[in-house]
Amino acid sequence: MRLYGVVMVGWFRRYATYRMATAAGVFTNTAFGFIMAYTYTALWDERPQLGGYDVSQAVTYVWLGQALLMACALMGGGFEDELIERIRTGDIATDLYRPADLQLWWLACDLGRAFFHLVGRGVIPMAIGAFAFDLTLPGSALTWIAFLVCVVLGLLVSFAIRFLVALSAFWLMDGSGMAQISWLAGMFFSGMLLPLTVFPGTLGEVARALPWSSVLQIPADVFLGKRTGWALAEAYAFQAGWALALLGAGRLLQTAATRRVVLQGG
Amino acid sequence: MPSPEPLAVEPAGRSTATRSVELDAFPTRTRLSTLTDGLRAYGMIAAMWIRSTMTYRASFVMTTVTSFVVTAFDFIAILLMFTHVDALGGYQLGEIAFLYGAAATSFGLADLLVGSTERLGRRVRDGTLDTLLVRPAPVLAQVAADRFALRRLGRITQGLLVLGYGLGTVHVEWTLLNLLMVPMMLVSGALIFAAVFVAGGSFQFWAQDAAEVQNAITYGGNTLLQYPPTVFAKDLVRGVTFVVPLAFVNWLPALAVLDRPYPLDLPHWFAYLPPVVAVLCCWLALLAWRAGLRSYRSTGS
């Protein structure tokens, strides 16, 4: 277990090294936060209480999205590009040779990265958003804790999906197509475009049942105090259920994949 | 399947030789000849990348479709909004489609032609910019054509489709002037976005990791312009009118076509300024590029 802790810290520090890139990223998240906050304000001015949110809550949703965007690697930038590349080039053989579990190893890497992005890319845009707009912030420390637990569960689901996508490179060789499809699905079904509560009819029901809703929609609802008590427990169960199912699938796929590894070259 | 991105090969070594002969024959190079040199080098490099892209045709089709779908998401978000409302910021769906289409098409064109300048920081970091400096072709042309990505046609197609829908839906009296405004807007808008790309690239000579700042203005600007200006705070509108003049890409000319008032109290003839602003922006971007290139110090050992 200590090994994975070290790997996690290593990846945290790896991303923390590029301070200029982080500052530039914060600028971008903030700029998009402003643009989207204004468009949401226009929408909620026309239809107050749309999707069960008031204007302040809708704008908070925007800034939460910007704060979590990098951490949950919804638009790429996670570990998966590196793993896909290692599978394609055959470097994966070295990884399999190591006395560490492939899935846990990459989970530790991705969590290290995600925690850095949560702090480095999430906190400042959120603070600027809170300064510029009237945001709905949790009143009690308990809600903050409930929210953070929810975010970590969301990170697990996000990792599990991207791990499956990356392993597809064992069969497809070029994993970029699958990565792009998963990226599109993640963008659409996580609620990054618009809250899933605003999606009409069946589309909304389907979107809310898919694993991607664990990544942004559910943490945002917990943050906004929409889910407390039993509803909160339900949310956790939903997230944990998807995380277990997808991580389990990743494990099965990993076994199947490592069985059929054929090393090329001499 | 092999890698979709093959290693860069030197563009036609034979013509490089002929180029240096020409340079000896005409030692004093005018600005015009630099321009034609640049365009020719750009064309050659872009053609090379298109050839290499076409080697992996399935990959090309897939990435183009992705580029189309990703950009379509922005419009789908607007369509989802319009399942709940009839107007946003006082604008109907058709009018927003017009604004969206104009911005997306201009941005797509600029992205296709010079979008690769956002990769400059990486070349500065790993030292491969030096390779470009010793080649007998303008560096800007080489950087802009680097990894020329034909898949960005997906973005342009999406923009044009929405623009077509918008043009078909809005109630505008199509006088000759209004008709001419549309192509004028697309070309000037593409030039303004191109200038922002190049200026952002120049900035990376100093701040190599700052590609994301450029994204905030290019991609962010594109998103901003897809909505009517009435949605945004006055200060933000002022900023994109007078500081980074993105408002000239579509807001000012399109609002004149739609016969809508611009939120800032500007004279009517501002709507006809985009070509002037575009030329001015390009000139400033070239100055920034030259200053950046001159200050460049290689990381090489």
Interface residues (C-beta under 8 A of the other chain):
Chain A: Y18 M20 A21 A23 A24 G25 F27 T28 T30 A31 F32 F34 I35 M36 Y38 T39 T41 A42 L43 E46 R47 L50 R88 L172 M173 D174 S176 G177 Q180 I181 L184 M187 F188 L193 L194 V198 F199 P200
Chain B: M1 S3 P4 S59 M62 T63 T66 V69 V70 F73 D74 I76 A77 L80 M81 T83 H84 V85 A87 L88 G89 A207 Q208 D209 A210 A211 E212 V213 N215 A216 I217 G220 T223 L224 Y227 T230 V231 F232 A233 L236
